[in-house]
Amino acid sequence: MEFKDLLYILTIAKYGKVSTAASELFIAQSSLSQFLKNYENSLGFPLFIRTNRGLFLTEEGKLFVESGKQILAMRRDFFNKISDLQNLKIGSVNFSISPFRAPYLLPRVIPVFTKAYPDIRLTIHEGSMKEQEEMLAQCEIDMGFLTLPMDNEQLPYRPATNEEILLAVPAGHPLCAKAHEPGPTGRTWLAVEDLSGQNFLMYSINHRLRSFAETLFRDHQLNPRIIQSHNSFETLIRLAEAGMGVTFLPETYLEPREGLRHFSLGRQGMSRQLVLGYVPSGYVSKAAAAFSDIVVEELRRQKEAARLIP
C-alpha cells in the first residue's frame, strides 16, 4: 500500500465527491476516478456506494478510512520526531485558531516565529472550537487554540492564559457613572446587577461568548435587551462605539478606542481559561513546542498591554 493511495481514498471519503477530491489533490478528475476503480478491483470489494447525492462509505470503506487515518497519523508522528533530530532545521507546524481571535494574535506571533525558525513551515487553519477539537482528534493539525471546558476531555493541552471577559461600554453611557474603584483585577468594575435592562450587542448563537453571556444572565436573573446579534466581532465593537449598546469583550482582543470604556464584571472579574490543545497521543514536536512558547509569551504581553487601556 502506498501512502499516496491512502491520501487519495481519505480525500475522496472526506468530500464524498471525486470531482471535489480531485481539485483538492490537484489531479485530473478522470485520473482519480480511474484510480478508485482500479483500487477497488485490486481489493476485491467496494469502498464506496455510488448515489446521485455522492459517494458513501461501505462498511469495508469505513474500516479502511479509520485504519488509514491511524497509519497517516503514525507516519506524521514519525517524521515530526525525525525533524526534532534536525534541531529545527526542517519540519512543520499545523496550527488552528478561531477566525475571531486570528486577527488579534497571529500578526503578533507569526513574524516572531518565522524570523526565529525560517525553515519551519507554518500552516494556519481557522475554525470553530468544535471543528478544532475534531481536527485534533483526527490528527489533522498539531495544535489548536481552545477555551475550557473542551467537549473532548481526552485531548491533552497546555494552559495558555487566564483571559478576563470585560464589558465594553460607550463613553458617556450612564453605566460609566456606576463604575466602582479598581478591585483585584486592577480595573474599574460594574456590578453585574446593573446590567439588567441594558441594550446588548451580542455574538450569534453557538459562539462561546454568547454561551458565557446567556449563563451570566441566567445565573444572575438578568433581563437585558438584545438589540443586535452578529457573527462579526468588529461589527459589534463599532456598533458599541456608535452608542448602540454594550457588549462583552475578551481581554486579549482589547485595543485603544476613543469611544469605548472597559469594565470588569463584578469586583473579582470573570475569566475563562485558554489552552493550546494537542493530538490524543500527546506528542508535541520541538517545532510545535517552540510555536507554543511564542503564543504563550505573546498572550502575556497582550494582557500587560490591556491593563493600560481604560
N, C-alpha and C positions, 0 to 999 in steps of 0.2 A: 504493500500500500504506500502510495506517495503522499507526502504532506499536502502537496498541491491538490490531489484528489479530495482529501478531507476538506480543504478550504472551499473547493467548488461545491461539494454537497452541502456543507453547512451554510454557505451563502444562499444557495437555492432554497434551503429549508427556512432560512430567516425571512426571505421576501415572498416565498410562495409563488414566484413567477420567474421563469427562465430569463425573460427579457430584462427585468429589473436586476437580477443577479448578474447577468452578462455586463450590463452597464457598470455595476459596482466593481466588477472584476476586470473591466477594460478589455473584454474579449468579445468576439462576434457571437450573436445570439445563436446562429446556426451551429457554430462550433461547440457551444456549451450544450445545446440540445443533443447533438450527436454524441458528445462525451457522456451525457447522462444515460442515453440509450445503451451505449456500449458497456458502460459501467454496470448498469443493472443486469445486462445479459451475462456479464462475467461473474456476477454474484449468484445469479440463478434465481433471483427474486426481486420484485419491485421495491423501491424505497419510497415512491410517491404514488398517490392516487390522482389521476388527472380529472379535473372537473372544469366546467365553464367558469367557475369562480377562482380557479388557480390550482396549485399543487398542494396536496395534503399528505402528511407522512403516514405510511403504513405502520403497523406495529414493529416490523423489522426496521423501518426507517427511523422510528423514534429511538430504538436501541442504538442504531448506528450513529445518530446525531449525538446522543448522550455520551457514548463512548468516544466519539470523535472530539468532542469538546474537552474531555478529560485528557486525551492524548495531546492536543494542541496546548493545553494549559501546562502539561508536564514539559513539553518542548520549550515553551516560553520561560518557565522557571529555570530550565537547564541553561538557556542562553543568557538569562539575567545573571546567573551565578558565574558563568564564564566571563561576562562583562566585568563583574567585580574584580576578577583577576587582572584585568587590564587597567586597574587604577583609574577608572572613569575616562579612559581614552576612547572607548566606544560604548554604546548602549542606548537605551531609550527609556522614556517615562511617558506613560499614558495617564493623564490626569483629567478628572471630571469635576465640574462645578456648576452651580445653578446659573442660568442666564441673568438672574437678578444681581448676583454677587460678582460675577465675572468682571464687569466694567470697573469695579472699585478695588479689586485685588490684583487681577492679572497684570495691568500696566505697571504695577509696582514690583511684581515678583519675576515676571518673565525676563526683563532686561538684566536683572541681577544674576539669574540662573544661567542665561545664555552667555554672559560675559565670563562667569566663573567656569562653566563647563561647555565650551563652544562645540565640542564633538558629540555631545549627548543630544539625541533627537527628542524634542518635546512635542507631544501631541495633546491638544486640548479638546475635550468633549464637553458639551453643555447639555444638561438635563435636569429634570426634577429629582427630588430626593429618592423617590421610588425608582426612577429609571437608573439612578446612580447605584443604588443598592443591588438592582438586578444585574447591572453590568459587572459589579464586583463579584457577585455570586457566580456569574458565568466566566469569571476571569478574563473579561474583555478589556478591563482597564487595570492599572496598577494601584490606583488610589482615588478616592473621591472625597469631596468636601461636604460633610454631612452635619446634621443637627441631631442631638439626642432628644428623645429616645429614637433609636432606629427600629424599623419594622422587623428587620432581620437581626435578631440578637446574637446570631452566631458569627457575625462579621467582627474581626478584631479591629481595633482602632487606637489612635494616638490622640490624647487631648490636645486641642489647638489653642483655644482661648475660651474664657467665660465672657460672653457678649451681653451687655446690658441692652434692654429694649427701652427706648426713650419715647416720649410723646413730643411730636413736632407741632408747634402752635404758632399761628401767625402773630407777628409783632403787633402789639396793641390790642390783642384779643383779651376779653375780660378774664380769662383763666390766668393770664400773666400776673394779674394783681393778687391772685390767690396763692402764688408760689411761696414756699417756706425756705428758710435759710438752709444752706447746704447741709446734707446729712452725711452718712458714712461713704456714699458714692462720690462726694466732693462736688456734687451738682445740686442746684436748687430743685425742689421736688413739689409735686402736686398730690394731694390726697386723692386716692382712687375714686372716692365717693363723689368728688367734684366733676367727674366725667359724665355722670348721668345727665341725659337730655342734651348733650353736646352734638353738634353736627360732625360726623365722622366720614373720612375718606378711607376706603378700605381696599385691601387686596381682594382679588377674586376668590371664590370658593376653591378649596383644596390647596391653597397656599399655606405654608407653615405659620406665617404671621397672622393670617385670617383665623386659623385654629387657636393661636395664642389669644387673640382678641376675644373670640367667642367664649373661651374658657374664662377669661378675666371678667367679662360682662356677666356670665352666668354665676360665677363664684361670689361676686360682689352684688348681685341682683341689680345691675345697672340697666338702664333703658336708654341707650344712645340712639340718635337718628343717623342711620347710614344713608347718606345722600348720594354717594357715588362709589362704584366698585370698578377697579381696573386691574389689568394684568401688568401694566407698566408702572414700575416704581417711580420713574422720572415724572410721569403724568401726575401721580398722587402728590409728589413734592411740589410741583409747580402749581397745582390747584390749591394746595395749602398756602403757598406763598401769596397766591392771589386772594387769600382770605375766605376761601370756600368752606374751610373746616379744619379739623385737626386729624393727624394720622400717626400711626406707630412707625418708628424708625430704628433699625438696628444701629448700635453704636458705631460699628465699623463701616457703615455707609455714610457717616457724618462728614459733611463738607460745609465750609462757611457760606451762609446765605443770609443776605441782609434782611430778608423779610420773615425769617423764622427764629423762634426761640425753642430751646430743647430742655425738657424736664425729666427727672427721674419719676418713676411711678411708685409713689409711697416713699417714705423716708429711707428704707433699705434698698429701694430699687428692685427691679425684676430682671433676671438674666436667664440665658439659656447656654448650654454647653455646646461648643462647636468642636468637631473632631475631624481627623483625617482617617477615613475608613480604608482597610486593606482587604486583599483577597482572602478567602477562607483558610488557605494554608498558613497565612500569617507571614509568609516570606516577603521581605522588603529588600529590594536591590539597593546597592550603595547609591546609585543614581536617584532612585525614588526617595531614599532617606535624605540625600542632600537637598532635593527639592522640598521635602517636608520641612527641613530645618529653616529654609528660606521663607516658606509660607508662615511658619510659626513666628519667626522673627518679625516679619512684616506686620502681622496681626498685632504684635506687641507695640510696634511703632504707631499703628493706627489708633490703638487705644490711648496711647500717650497724647497723640495729636488731638484726639476727640475731647480730651479733658480741657483743652484750651478754647474750645468752641462753645460760646454761650448758648 
